């Protein structure tokens, strides 16, 4: 058993490794807050060369106090500032300021000045249709990321697979990462991983990470599952039902839901859901309510304050299957979800923008936490691995990733069975895709050329893991 330090991020990445893996990239991050700083801290752990451009010197001083990153105070739309940051030799320019117009202009200028690839954060979902994306690409903006759209999609997915705290597919669903909390009804509580494997030989799954009271465990056969654990498993889809049973989870049908907050995330989530379930959306701003009523013809729009518990009761929160709190106030979202849980709501999802609240929010029983800053960082970070990354996801938990890597001929990882490999600390192999078939990574499995390996790794060990595939 090994323990990892407490943190607040967990990333899932799907990649096909090519010959340029493990290279060091020169990256410029233009930001004005936590998104840029999260990216900078995370990417620096993978030993990339990071330069942060920010107009606020006080924020840069905070960043410099706990990192050794190069920082430049200035506006990213200034050509002199970009040149000072080394734009002519930049492999990747990332602009994640709050103003999308500044992000777009930064990328357009950056590409003209020599940046090889440019990514801009945007707020307007309309920019993401293919015609507009192609137009921006022609202007030098290679990728657009919209946190609100990603968050709304995540909410939709979570309501579809309602017993999971988080779930993410690999290789078109041949394997998946399934995360759940072990409640009092969990059959496997008090049993070791080895005992579970003997008792349930039909279980095609492997635990790759356990979060217990803020600590992260990379488990082995002698580790014991305990009530309250957050368990990440690599599993075949056909084993999900057994996993639910062992975890004390019962499927339920979500017929109705209540959304608190009619901003971009709440509106987009309602658009995604209103054709399948009955929806109520509560929004405090009266003018926005009229706009929402025009867009959401199958959703009941209610003008009210989410802090008003009597309003939630009057609107039937006690009879609601799912409660989604995505207002602009983290505190309101957390408290309203706790009240919903107390009223018997089966599924609660909270938008928590204050990263320091994520850990405590999980501990007090909110089913799923969504953070726009981490979602944005998750999407963007996949472009920094020097490989063909097809998808990416961070979950609240720890600073770690799960990678799917294509094994090349002669790779060191093919020389021994998994149990005999000298894996770096902080690495755990979960599954293998071979000729279109999923294999759970037991100790006696030997990886072959052409396999795709699904492995868990902390950022500090990522390059060491990749060397096993080169």
BELRAUR-V434810 format. One record per residue. N is the residue number from 1. RES is the residue in one letter. PSI is psi as a letter, one per 20 degrees, with the letter a starting at -180 (none if undefined). D_LAST is the distance of its C-alpha to the last C-alpha in Angstrom with 1 decimal. Layout:
# BELRAUR-V434810
n:N res:RES psi:PSI d_last:D_LAST
n:N res:RES psi:PSI d_last:D_LAST
This chain:
# BELRAUR-V434810
n:1 res:X psi:p d_last:27.3
n:2 res:X psi:q d_last:25.9
n:3 res:X psi:q d_last:27.4
n:4 res:X psi:q d_last:26.2
n:5 res:X psi:q d_last:28.5
n:6 res:X psi:p d_last:30.7
n:7 res:X psi:a d_last:29.8
n:8 res:X psi:j d_last:30.5
n:9 res:X psi:q d_last:27.5
n:10 res:X psi:p d_last:25.0
n:11 res:X psi:p d_last:22.6
n:12 res:X psi:p d_last:21.1
n:13 res:X psi:p d_last:18.4
n:14 res:X psi:p d_last:17.2
n:15 res:X psi:q d_last:14.1
n:16 res:X psi:o d_last:12.2
n:17 res:X psi:p d_last:8.7
n:18 res:X psi:a d_last:8.7
n:19 res:X psi:h d_last:7.5
n:20 res:X psi:j d_last:9.7
n:21 res:X psi:q d_last:8.3
n:22 res:X psi:j d_last:9.5
n:23 res:X psi:q d_last:12.1
n:24 res:X psi:p d_last:15.6
n:25 res:X psi:q d_last:18.2
n:26 res:X psi:o d_last:21.9
n:27 res:X psi:p d_last:23.7
n:28 res:X psi:p d_last:27.4
n:29 res:X psi:o d_last:29.0
n:30 res:X psi:o d_last:32.6
n:31 res:X psi:r d_last:34.3
n:32 res:X psi:k d_last:37.5
n:33 res:X psi:b d_last:36.7
n:34 res:X psi:h d_last:34.5
n:35 res:X psi:g d_last:32.0
n:36 res:X psi:h d_last:30.9
n:37 res:X psi:h d_last:31.0
n:38 res:X psi:g d_last:28.9
n:39 res:X psi:g d_last:26.2
n:40 res:X psi:g d_last:26.5
n:41 res:X psi:g d_last:26.2
n:42 res:X psi:g d_last:23.3
n:43 res:X psi:h d_last:21.2
n:44 res:X psi:h d_last:22.1
n:45 res:X psi:h d_last:20.5
n:46 res:X psi:j d_last:17.1
n:47 res:X psi:k d_last:18.1
n:48 res:X psi:q d_last:19.0
n:49 res:X psi:o d_last:22.1
n:50 res:X psi:p d_last:24.9
n:51 res:X psi:p d_last:28.4
n:52 res:X psi:p d_last:31.0
n:53 res:X psi:p d_last:34.1
n:54 res:X psi:q d_last:37.0
n:55 res:X psi:i d_last:40.7
n:56 res:X psi:o d_last:41.6
n:57 res:X psi:h d_last:41.5
n:58 res:X psi:h d_last:42.4
n:59 res:X psi:h d_last:39.3
n:60 res:X psi:h d_last:37.1
n:61 res:X psi:h d_last:38.8
n:62 res:X psi:g d_last:37.9
n:63 res:X psi:g d_last:34.2
n:64 res:X psi:h d_last:34.2
n:65 res:X psi:h d_last:35.9
n:66 res:X psi:j d_last:32.8
n:67 res:X psi:r d_last:29.9
n:68 res:X psi:k d_last:29.3
n:69 res:X psi:q d_last:28.7
n:70 res:X psi:p d_last:30.5
n:71 res:X psi:q d_last:33.3
n:72 res:X psi:p d_last:35.8
n:73 res:X psi:p d_last:39.1
n:74 res:X psi:r d_last:40.1
n:75 res:X psi:p d_last:40.2
n:76 res:X psi:i d_last:37.1
n:77 res:X psi:j d_last:39.4
n:78 res:X psi:p d_last:40.5
n:79 res:X psi:h d_last:39.0
n:80 res:X psi:g d_last:39.7
n:81 res:X psi:g d_last:37.8
n:82 res:X psi:g d_last:34.7
n:83 res:X psi:h d_last:34.9
n:84 res:X psi:h d_last:35.3
n:85 res:X psi:i d_last:32.1
n:86 res:X psi:k d_last:30.2
n:87 res:X psi:h d_last:30.1
n:88 res:X psi:h d_last:29.7
n:89 res:X psi:j d_last:26.1
n:90 res:X psi:p d_last:25.2
n:91 res:X psi:h d_last:22.0
n:92 res:X psi:p d_last:23.5
n:93 res:X psi:p d_last:27.1
n:94 res:X psi:p d_last:28.1
n:95 res:X psi:o d_last:31.8
n:96 res:X psi:k d_last:32.9
n:97 res:X psi:r d_last:36.6
n:98 res:X psi:h d_last:39.2
n:99 res:X psi:o d_last:40.9
n:100 res:X psi:h d_last:39.0
n:101 res:X psi:h d_last:41.0
n:102 res:X psi:g d_last:39.6
n:103 res:X psi:g d_last:36.0
n:104 res:X psi:g d_last:36.6
n:105 res:X psi:h d_last:38.3
n:106 res:X psi:g d_last:35.7
n:107 res:X psi:h d_last:33.0
n:108 res:X psi:g d_last:35.3
n:109 res:X psi:g d_last:36.1
n:110 res:X psi:g d_last:32.5
n:111 res:X psi:g d_last:31.3
n:112 res:X psi:h d_last:34.2
n:113 res:X psi:j d_last:33.5
n:114 res:X psi:i d_last:29.9
n:115 res:X psi:p d_last:27.6
n:116 res:X psi:h d_last:24.7
n:117 res:X psi:q d_last:24.8
n:118 res:X psi:p d_last:27.7
n:119 res:X psi:p d_last:28.2
n:120 res:X psi:p d_last:31.7
n:121 res:X psi:p d_last:33.2
n:122 res:X psi:q d_last:36.3
n:123 res:X psi:h d_last:39.1
n:124 res:X psi:o d_last:40.7
n:125 res:X psi:h d_last:39.3
n:126 res:X psi:h d_last:41.1
n:127 res:X psi:i d_last:38.6
n:128 res:X psi:j d_last:35.9
n:129 res:X psi:q d_last:37.4
n:130 res:X psi:h d_last:35.7
n:131 res:X psi:g d_last:38.4
n:132 res:X psi:h d_last:38.3
n:133 res:X psi:g d_last:34.5
n:134 res:X psi:h d_last:34.5
n:135 res:X psi:g d_last:37.4
n:136 res:X psi:h d_last:35.5
n:137 res:X psi:h d_last:32.4
n:138 res:X psi:h d_last:34.7
n:139 res:X psi:i d_last:35.9
n:140 res:X psi:j d_last:32.4
n:141 res:X psi:o d_last:31.5
n:142 res:X psi:h d_last:28.2
n:143 res:X psi:q d_last:28.3
n:144 res:X psi:p d_last:31.1
n:145 res:X psi:p d_last:30.9
n:146 res:X psi:o d_last:34.1
n:147 res:X psi:h d_last:34.0
n:148 res:X psi:h d_last:37.2
n:149 res:X psi:g d_last:36.0
n:150 res:X psi:g d_last:32.9
n:151 res:X psi:g d_last:35.1
n:152 res:X psi:h d_last:37.7
n:153 res:X psi:h d_last:35.1
n:154 res:X psi:g d_last:33.9
n:155 res:X psi:g d_last:37.5
n:156 res:X psi:g d_last:38.1
n:157 res:X psi:g d_last:35.1
n:158 res:X psi:h d_last:36.2
n:159 res:X psi:h d_last:39.8
n:160 res:X psi:h d_last:38.6
n:161 res:X psi:n d_last:36.7
n:162 res:X psi:i d_last:39.2
n:163 res:X psi:i d_last:38.4
n:164 res:X psi:q d_last:34.9
n:165 res:X psi:h d_last:34.6
n:166 res:X psi:q d_last:31.4
n:167 res:X psi:q d_last:29.5
n:168 res:X psi:p d_last:26.4
n:169 res:X psi:q d_last:25.1
n:170 res:X psi:q d_last:21.7
n:171 res:X psi:l d_last:21.2
n:172 res:X psi:k d_last:24.8
n:173 res:X psi:j d_last:26.2
n:174 res:X psi:h d_last:24.5
n:175 res:X psi:q d_last:23.6
n:176 res:X psi:q d_last:25.0
n:177 res:X psi:p d_last:25.1
n:178 res:X psi:p d_last:28.7
n:179 res:X psi:p d_last:30.3
n:180 res:X psi:q d_last:33.8
n:181 res:X psi:p d_last:36.3
n:182 res:X psi:o d_last:37.9
n:183 res:X psi:a d_last:41.7
n:184 res:X psi:h d_last:44.6
n:185 res:X psi:j d_last:44.5
n:186 res:X psi:p d_last:41.0
n:187 res:X psi:h d_last:41.2
n:188 res:X psi:i d_last:38.1
n:189 res:X psi:p d_last:39.5
n:190 res:X psi:i d_last:40.1
n:191 res:X psi:q d_last:37.8
n:192 res:X psi:r d_last:34.5
n:193 res:X psi:h d_last:31.3
n:194 res:X psi:g d_last:31.9
n:195 res:X psi:g d_last:35.5
n:196 res:X psi:h d_last:34.6
n:197 res:X psi:h d_last:32.2
n:198 res:X psi:g d_last:35.2
n:199 res:X psi:h d_last:37.8
n:200 res:X psi:m d_last:35.9
n:201 res:X psi:i d_last:33.8
n:202 res:X psi:i d_last:33.9
n:203 res:X psi:o d_last:31.9
n:204 res:X psi:m d_last:28.6
n:205 res:X psi:q d_last:27.1
n:206 res:X psi:p d_last:25.3
n:207 res:X psi:p d_last:26.1
n:208 res:X psi:i d_last:23.1
n:209 res:X psi:p d_last:25.3
n:210 res:X psi:p d_last:29.0
n:211 res:X psi:p d_last:30.9
n:212 res:X psi:o d_last:34.2
n:213 res:X psi:l d_last:36.7
n:214 res:X psi:i d_last:34.3
n:215 res:X psi:q d_last:31.8
n:216 res:X psi:p d_last:28.4
n:217 res:X psi:p d_last:27.6
n:218 res:X psi:o d_last:24.3
n:219 res:X psi:q d_last:26.3
n:220 res:X psi:a d_last:26.4
n:221 res:X psi:h d_last:28.9
n:222 res:X psi:i d_last:31.7
n:223 res:X psi:q d_last:31.7
n:224 res:X psi:p d_last:34.8
n:225 res:X psi:p d_last:35.1
n:226 res:X psi:q d_last:37.9
n:227 res:X psi:p d_last:40.2
n:228 res:X psi:i d_last:39.0
n:229 res:X psi:q d_last:35.3
n:230 res:X psi:o d_last:33.0
n:231 res:X psi:p d_last:30.5
n:232 res:X psi:p d_last:27.3
n:233 res:X psi:q d_last:26.4
n:234 res:X psi:p d_last:23.8
n:235 res:X psi:q d_last:26.3
n:236 res:X psi:q d_last:27.2
n:237 res:X psi:h d_last:30.0
n:238 res:X psi:i d_last:32.5
n:239 res:X psi:i d_last:32.2
n:240 res:X psi:g d_last:33.2
n:241 res:X psi:g d_last:36.9
n:242 res:X psi:h d_last:36.6
n:243 res:X psi:g d_last:34.5
n:244 res:X psi:g d_last:37.4
n:245 res:X psi:g d_last:39.9
n:246 res:X psi:h d_last:38.2
n:247 res:X psi:j d_last:37.9
n:248 res:X psi:k d_last:41.6
n:249 res:X psi:q d_last:41.0
n:250 res:X psi:p d_last:43.4
n:251 res:X psi:q d_last:42.8
n:252 res:X psi:q d_last:45.4
n:253 res:X psi:p d_last:46.2
n:254 res:X psi:o d_last:46.3
n:255 res:X psi:h d_last:49.4
n:256 res:X psi:q d_last:50.1
n:257 res:X psi:q d_last:48.5
n:258 res:X psi:p d_last:49.6
n:259 res:X psi:p d_last:47.8
n:260 res:X psi:o d_last:48.8
n:261 res:X psi:o d_last:48.2
n:262 res:X psi:k d_last:48.6
n:263 res:X psi:a d_last:46.1
n:264 res:X psi:g d_last:43.3
n:265 res:X psi:g d_last:41.3
n:266 res:X psi:g d_last:44.4
n:267 res:X psi:g d_last:45.6
n:268 res:X psi:h d_last:42.4
n:269 res:X psi:g d_last:42.0
n:270 res:X psi:g d_last:45.6
n:271 res:X psi:h d_last:45.1
n:272 res:X psi:h d_last:42.2
n:273 res:X psi:h d_last:44.2
n:274 res:X psi:i d_last:47.9
n:275 res:X psi:i d_last:48.0
n:276 res:X psi:h d_last:46.8
n:277 res:X psi:r d_last:48.5
n:278 res:X psi:p d_last:51.6
n:279 res:X psi:q d_last:50.8
n:280 res:X psi:p d_last:52.6
n:281 res:X psi:p d_last:51.4
n:282 res:X psi:p d_last:53.1
n:283 res:X psi:p d_last:53.1
n:284 res:X psi:h d_last:55.3
n:285 res:X psi:o d_last:55.8
n:286 res:X psi:g d_last:58.6
n:287 res:X psi:h d_last:57.8
n:288 res:X psi:h d_last:54.2
n:289 res:X psi:g d_last:55.6
n:290 res:X psi:h d_last:57.6
n:291 res:X psi:g d_last:54.5
n:292 res:X psi:h d_last:52.5
n:293 res:X psi:h d_last:55.5
n:294 res:X psi:h d_last:55.2
n:295 res:X psi:h d_last:51.5
n:296 res:X psi:n d_last:51.5
n:297 res:X psi:i d_last:54.3
n:298 res:X psi:j d_last:53.3
n:299 res:X psi:p d_last:52.7
n:300 res:X psi:p d_last:55.5
n:301 res:X psi:p d_last:55.4
n:302 res:X psi:p d_last:57.1
n:303 res:X psi:o d_last:58.1
n:304 res:X psi:r d_last:57.9
n:305 res:X psi:p d_last:56.3
n:306 res:X psi:i d_last:53.4
n:307 res:X psi:i d_last:54.8
n:308 res:X psi:n d_last:58.0
n:309 res:X psi:h d_last:57.6
n:310 res:X psi:h d_last:60.8
n:311 res:X psi:g d_last:59.5
n:312 res:X psi:h d_last:56.5
n:313 res:X psi:g d_last:58.8
n:314 res:X psi:h d_last:61.3
n:315 res:X psi:j d_last:58.5
n:316 res:X psi:k d_last:57.6
n:317 res:X psi:h d_last:54.4
n:318 res:X psi:i d_last:55.5
n:319 res:X psi:j d_last:55.2
n:320 res:X psi:p d_last:51.8
n:321 res:X psi:h d_last:48.7
n:322 res:X psi:q d_last:46.2
n:323 res:X psi:p d_last:46.6
n:324 res:X psi:o d_last:44.3
n:325 res:X psi:o d_last:45.1
n:326 res:X psi:k d_last:43.6
n:327 res:X psi:r d_last:46.4
n:328 res:X psi:i d_last:46.0
n:329 res:X psi:o d_last:46.8
n:330 res:X psi:g d_last:44.2
n:331 res:X psi:g d_last:47.1
n:332 res:X psi:g d_last:49.0
n:333 res:X psi:g d_last:45.9
n:334 res:X psi:g d_last:45.4
n:335 res:X psi:h d_last:49.1
n:336 res:X psi:h d_last:49.7
n:337 res:X psi:h d_last:46.9
n:338 res:X psi:g d_last:48.3
n:339 res:X psi:g d_last:51.7
n:340 res:X psi:g d_last:50.3
n:341 res:X psi:g d_last:48.8
n:342 res:X psi:h d_last:52.1
n:343 res:X psi:j d_last:53.8
n:344 res:X psi:j d_last:51.8
n:345 res:X psi:p d_last:49.2
n:346 res:X psi:h d_last:46.4
n:347 res:X psi:p d_last:43.5
n:348 res:X psi:p d_last:43.3
n:349 res:X psi:p d_last:40.8
n:350 res:X psi:p d_last:41.2
n:351 res:X psi:o d_last:40.0
n:352 res:X psi:o d_last:39.4
n:353 res:X psi:h d_last:38.9
n:354 res:X psi:o d_last:39.3
n:355 res:X psi:h d_last:36.0
n:356 res:X psi:i d_last:37.8
n:357 res:X psi:i d_last:39.7
n:358 res:X psi:g d_last:36.7
n:359 res:X psi:g d_last:36.5
n:360 res:X psi:h d_last:40.3
n:361 res:X psi:h d_last:40.5
n:362 res:X psi:g d_last:38.2
n:363 res:X psi:h d_last:40.2
n:364 res:X psi:j d_last:43.5
n:365 res:X psi:j d_last:42.6
n:366 res:X psi:p d_last:41.7
n:367 res:X psi:g d_last:39.5
n:368 res:X psi:p d_last:37.0
n:369 res:X psi:p d_last:36.5
n:370 res:X psi:p d_last:35.5
n:371 res:X psi:o d_last:34.7
n:372 res:X psi:h d_last:34.6
n:373 res:X psi:g d_last:32.9
n:374 res:X psi:h d_last:29.9
n:375 res:X psi:g d_last:29.8
n:376 res:X psi:g d_last:29.6
n:377 res:X psi:h d_last:26.9
n:378 res:X psi:g d_last:24.9
n:379 res:X psi:g d_last:25.1
n:380 res:X psi:h d_last:24.4
n:381 res:X psi:h d_last:21.4
n:382 res:X psi:i d_last:19.2
n:383 res:X psi:j d_last:19.4
n:384 res:X psi:j d_last:17.8
n:385 res:X psi:i d_last:14.2
n:386 res:X psi:k d_last:13.3
n:387 res:X psi:r d_last:12.7
n:388 res:X psi:n d_last:15.1
n:389 res:X psi:p d_last:16.9
n:390 res:X psi:h d_last:19.7
n:391 res:X psi:r d_last:21.6
n:392 res:X psi:q d_last:22.0
n:393 res:X psi:p d_last:24.5
n:394 res:X psi:q d_last:25.6
n:395 res:X psi:q d_last:28.1
n:396 res:X psi:p d_last:30.6
n:397 res:X psi:e d_last:29.6
n:398 res:X psi:r d_last:26.9
n:399 res:X psi:n d_last:24.3
n:400 res:X psi:r d_last:21.2
n:401 res:X psi:q d_last:19.1
n:402 res:X psi:p d_last:18.0
n:403 res:X psi:q d_last:14.9
n:404 res:X psi:o d_last:14.3
n:405 res:X psi:p d_last:10.7
n:406 res:X psi:p d_last:10.2
n:407 res:X psi:p d_last:8.1
n:408 res:X psi:r d_last:6.9
n:409 res:X psi:p d_last:8.6
n:410 res:X psi:j d_last:7.8
n:411 res:X psi:q d_last:5.2
n:412 res:X psi:h d_last:7.1
n:413 res:X psi:i d_last:8.7
n:414 res:X psi:i d_last:10.6
n:415 res:X psi:h d_last:12.3
n:416 res:X psi:r d_last:15.0
n:417 res:X psi:q d_last:17.2
n:418 res:X psi:g d_last:16.7
n:419 res:X psi:h d_last:19.7
n:420 res:X psi:i d_last:18.3
n:421 res:X psi:q d_last:14.9
n:422 res:X psi:m d_last:15.2
n:423 res:X psi:q d_last:14.5
n:424 res:X psi:q d_last:15.2
n:425 res:X psi:p d_last:18.7
n:426 res:X psi:j d_last:19.2
n:427 res:X psi:q d_last:16.6
n:428 res:X psi:p d_last:17.9
n:429 res:X psi:p d_last:16.6
n:430 res:X psi:h d_last:19.3
n:431 res:X psi:r d_last:18.8
n:432 res:X psi:p d_last:17.1
n:433 res:X psi:o d_last:18.2
n:434 res:X psi:o d_last:18.4
n:435 res:X psi:l d_last:20.5
n:436 res:X psi:j d_last:22.3
n:437 res:X psi:p d_last:23.2
n:438 res:X psi:p d_last:22.4
n:439 res:X psi:p d_last:21.8
n:440 res:X psi:p d_last:22.4
n:441 res:X psi:m d_last:20.0
n:442 res:X psi:r d_last:22.4
n:443 res:X psi:h d_last:21.5
n:444 res:X psi:j d_last:21.9
n:445 res:X psi:p d_last:19.4
n:446 res:X psi:p d_last:16.5
n:447 res:X psi:q d_last:13.6
n:448 res:X psi:r d_last:13.1
n:449 res:X psi:p d_last:11.3
n:450 res:X psi:i d_last:12.7
n:451 res:X psi:q d_last:13.5
n:452 res:X psi:p d_last:13.5
n:453 res:X psi:p d_last:13.3
n:454 res:X psi:o d_last:15.8
n:455 res:X psi:q d_last:15.3
n:456 res:X psi:p d_last:17.6
n:457 res:X psi:q d_last:16.7
n:458 res:X psi:q d_last:18.8
n:459 res:X psi:h d_last:17.9
n:460 res:X psi:h d_last:17.8
n:461 res:X psi:i d_last:15.0
n:462 res:X psi:g d_last:12.9
n:463 res:X psi:h d_last:10.6
n:464 res:X psi:g d_last:10.4
n:465 res:X psi:g d_last:9.6
n:466 res:X psi:h d_last:6.8
n:467 res:X psi:h d_last:5.2
n:468 res:X psi:i d_last:5.7
n:469 res:X psi:j d_last:3.8
n:470 res:X psi:none d_last:0.0
